[in-house]
């Protein structure tokens, strides 16, 4: 190949390269058309729930870890004790537990069935509570029946920097209200 052809090929690569997309990278929310591709920018609590579903369904621990605030608290009931006792843990234990869940099962299918309520719980609109109905099917429901329940989430808006007030939202509390 001559030098002239080589430079033409290189020039064409630079022209067409920006139009290429990585098929292995998750998409972002398209704000122009208001259509969701996959992963959002977490500018609303609802965006966080979209990313939560994505993290579970694609078993993506990096996306999952970015959902949780440093002060995160998980609350549930241990139904293996009589009477049931409270289970509570923080962010690090939750990430470790969720990563174990992601590795142990072949498939997870989380579906948000609906919203029971959604409300701000402070006057500055930086804390929002959302109660969701969900179903979680593990490995196609072959050995474990589909888990249906409710979850109560509290989200906190965090500024990206002192001068940026757009901020992102993260989960500060997740209370699993399911009863098995």
Secondary structure by P-SEA (a helix, b strand, c coil): ccaaaaaaaaaaaaaaccccccccccccccccccccccccccccaaaaaaaaaaaaaaccaaaaaaacccbbbbbbbccccccbbbbbbcaaaaaaaaaaaaaaccbbbbbcccccccccccccccbbbbbbbbbbbcccccccccccbbbbbbbbbbbccccccbbbbbbcbbbbcccc
